[in-house]
Amino acid sequence: MIKSMTGFGRGEYSDEISKVTVEIRSVNHRYLDIFVKMPRRYSFAEETIKTAIKNRVHRGKVEVSVSVDNIGKSDSDVRLDKELAARYYSALSELRDSFDFGEDSRVSFSLLAKMPDVIVTTPAAEDEDAMTARLLGAAEKALDDFCGMREAEGEKLVADLSARADLIEDLKNHIEKRAPEIEREYAAKFKARVEDILGGVYEVPEERVALEAAIFADKANITEELVRLGSHISQLRGFLNSDGREAIGKKIDFLIQEMNREANTIGSKSNDREITSYMLELKAEIEKVREQVQNIE
């Protein structure tokens, strides 16, 4: 199934230790570009999350936001540096004895506890495997939601592009039907023009008219372009019906360039007002397809 490159998904995982929330969003991009925003202390799981995304996403600029609430126990440890406290106490006592602060001056507990690095709060040690499992659990749920949205958008794109493929084929068929008539009309116009110049004195040889018509038809022949355009339309439908296991957006984009090239050649060779009108409609539909293809993974 074809997927859109834009999407959003949210997933949560919670247990008695932590509650993890992961949000994934993406926009169009030529390649797969993943950016993960998460607390630095959990950065050990970043590559695992990226790998999970790469297994299910092929193209797009993907932004991942991770938040963690520790609900079971404190996520910090408190460390007391007794040796540093003793040195502070000694230095403060010496300072007190060196000056006359009075009998009531003393080194208080509250003062000592406030001294730098005596009591230090540090993040609690993590069970990395367990935390990675929590993060991955939330990420997989977010990915399910995210991919579901991309698939739903992809279905809409396929419906629109399939309808436009039908329109392009209809225009091609109109051009195919019109093309054989151009040679006959040119022959009649050529004969009438020559007879007008000759003033009816001489009769224009039919073989001369046929030769001129054949020369014109050879220059204006668009059979090859129409055959190639028909082949491109079939390829487009094939891509639209693919299983979505690989990124096809780039392939369709290249195919659209080829379709546009055939349309330009048809317009330049046909030298016919009606076909030119069809060609302009054809190019307009191809351009609409090109714009929509930019959203396909």
C-alpha positions as a Markdown table, in Angstrom:
| # | Residue | x | y | z |
|---|---|---|---|---|
| 1 | Met | 0.0 | 0.0 | 0.0 |
| 2 | Ile | 1.3 | 3.4 | -1.0 |
| 3 | Lys | 2.0 | 5.8 | 2.0 |
| 4 | Ser | 2.0 | 9.5 | 2.3 |
| 5 | Met | 5.2 | 11.1 | 3.6 |
| 6 | Thr | 3.2 | 13.3 | 6.1 |
| 7 | Gly | 1.8 | 11.8 | 9.3 |
| 8 | Phe | 1.6 | 11.9 | 13.1 |
| 9 | Gly | 1.5 | 9.3 | 15.7 |
| 10 | Arg | 1.5 | 9.1 | 19.5 |
| 11 | Gly | 2.2 | 6.2 | 21.8 |
| 12 | Glu | 2.5 | 5.6 | 25.5 |
| 13 | Tyr | 4.0 | 2.8 | 27.7 |
| 14 | Ser | 3.6 | 2.8 | 31.5 |
| 15 | Asp | 4.4 | 0.4 | 34.3 |
| 16 | Glu | 5.1 | 0.7 | 38.0 |
| 17 | Ile | 8.4 | 2.5 | 37.3 |
| 18 | Ser | 7.9 | 4.9 | 34.4 |
| 19 | Lys | 5.5 | 6.5 | 32.0 |
| 20 | Val | 6.9 | 7.0 | 28.5 |
| 21 | Thr | 5.3 | 9.1 | 25.8 |
| 22 | Val | 6.6 | 9.1 | 22.2 |
| 23 | Glu | 5.3 | 11.4 | 19.4 |
| 24 | Ile | 6.3 | 10.9 | 15.8 |
| 25 | Arg | 5.6 | 13.4 | 13.0 |
| 26 | Ser | 7.0 | 13.7 | 9.5 |
| 27 | Val | 7.0 | 15.9 | 6.4 |
| 28 | Asn | 8.1 | 15.5 | 2.8 |
| 29 | His | 11.8 | 15.0 | 2.2 |
| 30 | Arg | 13.9 | 13.5 | -0.6 |
| 31 | Tyr | 15.5 | 10.9 | 1.7 |
| 32 | Leu | 14.9 | 9.5 | 5.2 |
| 33 | Asp | 16.1 | 11.9 | 7.8 |
| 34 | Ile | 15.3 | 11.1 | 11.5 |
| 35 | Phe | 15.8 | 13.5 | 14.4 |
| 36 | Val | 15.1 | 12.3 | 17.9 |
| 37 | Lys | 14.6 | 14.7 | 20.8 |
| 38 | Met | 14.8 | 13.0 | 24.2 |
| 39 | Pro | 16.3 | 13.4 | 27.7 |
| 40 | Arg | 20.1 | 13.1 | 27.5 |
| 41 | Arg | 20.2 | 10.4 | 30.2 |
| 42 | Tyr | 18.2 | 8.1 | 27.9 |
| 43 | Ser | 20.3 | 8.7 | 24.8 |
| 44 | Phe | 21.6 | 5.1 | 24.9 |
| 45 | Ala | 18.2 | 4.1 | 23.4 |
| 46 | Glu | 18.3 | 6.6 | 20.5 |
| 47 | Glu | 19.7 | 4.2 | 17.9 |
| 48 | Thr | 17.3 | 1.5 | 18.9 |
| 49 | Ile | 14.4 | 3.9 | 18.2 |
| 50 | Lys | 15.9 | 5.0 | 14.9 |
| 51 | Thr | 16.2 | 1.4 | 13.8 |
| 52 | Ala | 12.6 | 0.7 | 14.6 |
| 53 | Ile | 11.6 | 3.7 | 12.5 |
| 54 | Lys | 13.9 | 2.7 | 9.6 |
| 55 | Asn | 12.3 | -0.8 | 9.5 |
| 56 | Arg | 8.9 | 0.8 | 8.7 |
| 57 | Val | 9.6 | 4.2 | 7.1 |
| 58 | His | 11.5 | 4.7 | 3.8 |
| 59 | Arg | 11.3 | 8.5 | 3.1 |
| 60 | Gly | 10.5 | 11.7 | 4.9 |
| 61 | Lys | 11.8 | 14.1 | 7.5 |
| 62 | Val | 10.9 | 12.3 | 10.7 |
| 63 | Glu | 10.9 | 14.1 | 14.1 |
| 64 | Val | 10.6 | 12.0 | 17.3 |
| 65 | Ser | 9.8 | 13.5 | 20.7 |
| 66 | Val | 10.3 | 11.4 | 23.8 |
| 67 | Ser | 9.3 | 12.3 | 27.4 |
| 68 | Val | 9.7 | 10.1 | 30.5 |
| 69 | Asp | 7.9 | 10.5 | 33.9 |
| 70 | Asn | 9.3 | 8.3 | 36.7 |
| 71 | Ile | 6.3 | 7.4 | 38.9 |
| 72 | Gly | 7.5 | 4.4 | 40.9 |
| 73 | Lys | 10.6 | 5.8 | 42.6 |
| 74 | Ser | 12.8 | 8.8 | 42.6 |
| 75 | Asp | 15.0 | 9.1 | 39.6 |
| 76 | Ser | 17.8 | 10.8 | 41.6 |
| 77 | Asp | 20.4 | 9.7 | 44.1 |
| 78 | Val | 21.8 | 11.9 | 46.9 |
| 79 | Arg | 25.5 | 11.6 | 47.6 |
| 80 | Leu | 27.2 | 13.0 | 50.7 |
| 81 | Asp | 30.9 | 13.9 | 50.6 |
| 82 | Lys | 32.0 | 13.6 | 54.2 |
| 83 | Glu | 35.6 | 14.3 | 53.5 |
| 84 | Leu | 34.8 | 17.5 | 51.7 |
| 85 | Ala | 32.5 | 18.5 | 54.6 |
| 86 | Ala | 35.3 | 17.9 | 57.1 |
| 87 | Arg | 37.6 | 20.1 | 55.1 |
| 88 | Tyr | 35.0 | 22.8 | 54.9 |
| 89 | Tyr | 34.4 | 22.5 | 58.7 |
| 90 | Ser | 38.1 | 22.8 | 59.4 |
| 91 | Ala | 38.5 | 25.8 | 57.2 |
| 92 | Leu | 35.5 | 27.6 | 58.6 |
| 93 | Ser | 36.6 | 26.8 | 62.2 |
| 94 | Glu | 40.1 | 28.2 | 61.4 |
| 95 | Leu | 38.4 | 31.3 | 59.9 |
| 96 | Arg | 36.3 | 31.7 | 63.1 |
| 97 | Asp | 39.3 | 31.4 | 65.4 |
| 98 | Ser | 41.3 | 33.9 | 63.4 |
| 99 | Phe | 38.9 | 36.7 | 63.9 |
| 100 | Asp | 36.9 | 38.0 | 66.9 |
| 101 | Phe | 33.3 | 36.9 | 66.0 |
| 102 | Gly | 32.3 | 36.6 | 69.6 |
| 103 | Glu | 31.4 | 33.7 | 71.8 |
| 104 | Asp | 28.2 | 32.7 | 69.9 |
| 105 | Ser | 29.9 | 32.2 | 66.6 |
| 106 | Arg | 30.1 | 28.6 | 65.5 |
| 107 | Val | 30.1 | 26.5 | 62.4 |
| 108 | Ser | 26.4 | 25.5 | 62.0 |
| 109 | Phe | 25.0 | 22.4 | 60.3 |
| 110 | Ser | 22.9 | 24.5 | 58.0 |
| 111 | Leu | 25.9 | 26.4 | 56.9 |
| 112 | Leu | 28.0 | 23.3 | 56.3 |
| 113 | Ala | 25.2 | 21.6 | 54.3 |
| 114 | Lys | 25.0 | 24.6 | 52.0 |
| 115 | Met | 28.6 | 24.5 | 51.0 |
| 116 | Pro | 29.2 | 23.5 | 47.4 |
| 117 | Asp | 29.4 | 19.7 | 46.6 |
| 118 | Val | 28.9 | 18.6 | 50.2 |
| 119 | Ile | 25.5 | 17.1 | 49.2 |
| 120 | Val | 25.2 | 16.3 | 45.5 |
| 121 | Thr | 22.1 | 15.1 | 43.7 |
| 122 | Thr | 22.9 | 12.7 | 40.8 |
| 123 | Pro | 20.6 | 10.8 | 38.4 |
| 124 | Ala | 19.9 | 7.3 | 39.6 |
| 125 | Ala | 21.6 | 4.4 | 37.9 |
| 126 | Glu | 19.5 | 3.1 | 35.0 |
| 127 | Asp | 18.7 | -0.4 | 34.0 |
| 128 | Glu | 19.4 | 0.4 | 30.3 |
| 129 | Asp | 17.8 | -2.8 | 28.9 |
| 130 | Ala | 14.6 | -2.3 | 30.9 |
| 131 | Met | 14.4 | 1.4 | 30.0 |
| 132 | Thr | 15.1 | 0.7 | 26.3 |
| 133 | Ala | 12.2 | -1.8 | 26.3 |
| 134 | Arg | 9.9 | 0.8 | 27.8 |
| 135 | Leu | 11.0 | 3.4 | 25.2 |
| 136 | Leu | 10.7 | 1.0 | 22.4 |
| 137 | Gly | 7.2 | -0.1 | 23.6 |
| 138 | Ala | 6.0 | 3.5 | 23.4 |
| 139 | Ala | 7.8 | 4.1 | 20.1 |
| 140 | Glu | 6.2 | 1.0 | 18.4 |
| 141 | Lys | 2.7 | 2.2 | 19.5 |
| 142 | Ala | 3.5 | 5.6 | 18.1 |
| 143 | Leu | 4.7 | 4.0 | 14.9 |
| 144 | Asp | 1.5 | 2.0 | 14.5 |
| 145 | Asp | -0.5 | 5.2 | 14.8 |
| 146 | Phe | 1.9 | 7.1 | 12.6 |
| 147 | Cys | 2.0 | 4.5 | 9.8 |
| 148 | Gly | -1.8 | 4.1 | 10.0 |
| 149 | Met | -2.2 | 7.8 | 9.3 |
| 150 | Arg | 0.3 | 7.7 | 6.4 |
| 151 | Glu | -1.5 | 4.7 | 4.9 |
| 152 | Ala | -4.9 | 6.5 | 5.1 |
| 153 | Glu | -3.4 | 9.6 | 3.4 |
| 154 | Gly | -1.8 | 7.3 | 0.9 |
| 155 | Glu | -5.2 | 5.8 | -0.1 |
| 156 | Lys | -6.5 | 9.3 | -0.8 |
| 157 | Leu | -3.4 | 10.0 | -3.0 |
| 158 | Val | -3.9 | 6.7 | -4.9 |
| 159 | Ala | -7.5 | 7.5 | -5.6 |
| 160 | Asp | -6.7 | 11.0 | -6.8 |
| 161 | Leu | -3.7 | 9.8 | -9.0 |
| 162 | Ser | -5.7 | 6.9 | -10.4 |
| 163 | Ala | -8.5 | 9.3 | -11.5 |
| 164 | Arg | -5.9 | 11.6 | -13.1 |
| 165 | Ala | -4.3 | 8.6 | -14.9 |
| 166 | Asp | -7.7 | 7.9 | -16.4 |
| 167 | Leu | -8.0 | 11.5 | -17.6 |
| 168 | Ile | -4.5 | 11.4 | -19.1 |
| 169 | Glu | -5.4 | 8.2 | -20.9 |
| 170 | Asp | -8.6 | 9.7 | -22.3 |
| 171 | Leu | -6.7 | 12.7 | -23.6 |
| 172 | Lys | -4.1 | 10.4 | -25.2 |
| 173 | Asn | -7.0 | 8.4 | -26.9 |
| 174 | His | -8.4 | 11.7 | -28.3 |
| 175 | Ile | -5.1 | 12.6 | -29.7 |
| 176 | Glu | -4.7 | 9.1 | -31.3 |
| 177 | Lys | -8.1 | 9.4 | -32.9 |
| 178 | Arg | -7.3 | 12.9 | -34.2 |
| 179 | Ala | -3.8 | 12.1 | -35.6 |
| 180 | Pro | -4.8 | 10.2 | -38.7 |
| 181 | Glu | -7.2 | 13.0 | -39.8 |
| 182 | Ile | -4.3 | 15.5 | -39.9 |
| 183 | Glu | -2.7 | 14.0 | -43.0 |
| 184 | Arg | -6.0 | 14.0 | -45.0 |
| 185 | Glu | -6.7 | 17.5 | -44.0 |
| 186 | Tyr | -3.2 | 18.7 | -45.0 |
| 187 | Ala | -3.5 | 17.0 | -48.4 |
| 188 | Ala | -6.8 | 18.7 | -49.1 |
| 189 | Lys | -5.4 | 22.1 | -48.0 |
| 190 | Phe | -2.3 | 21.7 | -50.0 |
| 191 | Lys | -4.2 | 20.8 | -53.1 |
| 192 | Ala | -6.6 | 23.8 | -52.6 |
| 193 | Arg | -3.7 | 26.2 | -52.1 |
| 194 | Val | -1.8 | 25.1 | -55.2 |
| 195 | Glu | -4.9 | 25.2 | -57.3 |
| 196 | Asp | -5.6 | 28.7 | -56.0 |
| 197 | Ile | -2.1 | 29.8 | -57.0 |
| 198 | Leu | -2.4 | 28.2 | -60.4 |
| 199 | Gly | -5.8 | 29.8 | -60.9 |
| 200 | Gly | -7.4 | 26.6 | -62.1 |
| 201 | Val | -5.3 | 26.6 | -65.3 |
| 202 | Tyr | -3.5 | 23.3 | -64.4 |
| 203 | Glu | -4.8 | 20.3 | -62.5 |
| 204 | Val | -2.6 | 19.4 | -59.5 |
| 205 | Pro | -1.4 | 15.8 | -59.9 |
| 206 | Glu | -2.7 | 13.5 | -57.3 |
| 207 | Glu | 0.7 | 11.8 | -56.8 |
| 208 | Arg | 2.2 | 15.2 | -56.0 |
| 209 | Val | -0.5 | 15.8 | -53.4 |
| 210 | Ala | 0.1 | 12.4 | -52.0 |
| 211 | Leu | 3.9 | 13.0 | -51.8 |
| 212 | Glu | 3.5 | 16.3 | -50.0 |
| 213 | Ala | 1.0 | 14.7 | -47.6 |
| 214 | Ala | 3.4 | 11.8 | -46.9 |
| 215 | Ile | 6.3 | 14.2 | -46.2 |
| 216 | Phe | 4.2 | 16.2 | -43.8 |
| 217 | Ala | 2.9 | 13.0 | -42.1 |
| 218 | Asp | 6.4 | 11.8 | -41.6 |
| 219 | Lys | 7.4 | 15.0 | -39.9 |
| 220 | Ala | 4.3 | 15.2 | -37.8 |
| 221 | Asn | 4.1 | 11.5 | -36.9 |
| 222 | Ile | 3.5 | 11.1 | -33.2 |
| 223 | Thr | 2.9 | 7.3 | -33.1 |
| 224 | Glu | 6.0 | 6.5 | -31.1 |
| 225 | Glu | 5.3 | 9.3 | -28.5 |
| 226 | Leu | 1.7 | 8.0 | -28.1 |
| 227 | Val | 2.9 | 4.4 | -27.6 |
| 228 | Arg | 5.5 | 5.5 | -25.0 |
| 229 | Leu | 2.9 | 7.7 | -23.2 |
| 230 | Gly | 0.5 | 4.7 | -23.1 |
| 231 | Ser | 3.4 | 2.6 | -21.6 |
| 232 | His | 4.1 | 5.3 | -19.0 |
| 233 | Ile | 0.4 | 5.4 | -18.0 |
| 234 | Ser | 0.4 | 1.6 | -17.5 |
| 235 | Gln | 3.6 | 1.9 | -15.4 |
| 236 | Leu | 2.0 | 4.6 | -13.3 |
| 237 | Arg | -1.0 | 2.4 | -12.6 |
| 238 | Gly | 1.4 | -0.4 | -11.7 |
| 239 | Phe | 3.2 | 1.8 | -9.2 |
| 240 | Leu | -0.1 | 2.9 | -7.7 |
| 241 | Asn | -1.1 | -0.8 | -7.1 |
| 242 | Ser | 2.2 | -1.8 | -5.6 |
| 243 | Asp | 2.4 | -3.3 | -2.1 |
| 244 | Gly | 4.3 | -0.3 | -0.6 |
| 245 | Arg | 7.2 | -2.4 | 0.6 |
| 246 | Glu | 9.6 | 0.0 | -1.0 |
| 247 | Ala | 9.7 | 3.7 | -1.6 |
| 248 | Ile | 8.3 | 4.5 | -5.1 |
| 249 | Gly | 7.8 | 8.2 | -4.9 |
| 250 | Lys | 11.1 | 8.9 | -6.7 |
| 251 | Lys | 10.3 | 6.4 | -9.4 |
| 252 | Ile | 6.9 | 7.9 | -10.1 |
| 253 | Asp | 8.5 | 11.4 | -10.1 |
| 254 | Phe | 11.0 | 10.2 | -12.8 |
| 255 | Leu | 8.1 | 8.6 | -14.8 |
| 256 | Ile | 6.2 | 11.9 | -14.7 |
| 257 | Gln | 9.2 | 13.7 | -16.2 |
| 258 | Glu | 9.1 | 11.2 | -19.1 |
| 259 | Met | 5.4 | 11.7 | -19.6 |
| 260 | Asn | 5.8 | 15.4 | -19.7 |
| 261 | Arg | 8.6 | 15.0 | -22.3 |
| 262 | Glu | 6.3 | 12.9 | -24.5 |
| 263 | Ala | 3.5 | 15.5 | -24.2 |
| 264 | Asn | 6.0 | 18.3 | -25.2 |
| 265 | Thr | 7.1 | 16.3 | -28.3 |
| 266 | Ile | 3.5 | 15.6 | -29.3 |
| 267 | Gly | 2.7 | 19.3 | -29.2 |
| 268 | Ser | 5.8 | 20.4 | -31.2 |
| 269 | Lys | 5.4 | 17.7 | -33.9 |
| 270 | Ser | 1.6 | 17.6 | -34.5 |
| 271 | Asn | 1.2 | 21.2 | -35.8 |
| 272 | Asp | -2.5 | 20.9 | -35.2 |
| 273 | Arg | -4.7 | 23.2 | -33.2 |
| 274 | Glu | -7.0 | 20.5 | -31.8 |
| 275 | Ile | -4.1 | 18.3 | -30.8 |
| 276 | Thr | -2.3 | 21.3 | -29.3 |
| 277 | Ser | -5.4 | 21.9 | -27.2 |
| 278 | Tyr | -5.4 | 18.3 | -26.0 |
| 279 | Met | -1.7 | 18.5 | -25.3 |
| 280 | Leu | -2.2 | 21.6 | -23.0 |
| 281 | Glu | -4.8 | 19.7 | -21.0 |
| 282 | Leu | -2.5 | 16.7 | -20.9 |
| 283 | Lys | 0.4 | 18.8 | -19.5 |
| 284 | Ala | -1.9 | 20.4 | -16.9 |
| 285 | Glu | -3.0 | 16.9 | -15.7 |
| 286 | Ile | 0.6 | 15.6 | -15.7 |
| 287 | Glu | 1.6 | 18.7 | -13.6 |
| 288 | Lys | -1.1 | 17.9 | -11.1 |
| 289 | Val | 0.2 | 14.4 | -10.8 |
| 290 | Arg | 3.7 | 15.6 | -10.3 |
| 291 | Glu | 2.6 | 17.9 | -7.4 |
| 292 | Gln | 0.8 | 15.0 | -5.7 |
| 293 | Val | 3.7 | 12.6 | -6.2 |
| 294 | Gln | 5.8 | 14.9 | -4.0 |
| 295 | Asn | 3.8 | 13.6 | -1.1 |
| 296 | Ile | 4.3 | 9.9 | -1.8 |
| 297 | Glu | 6.9 | 8.0 | 0.2 |
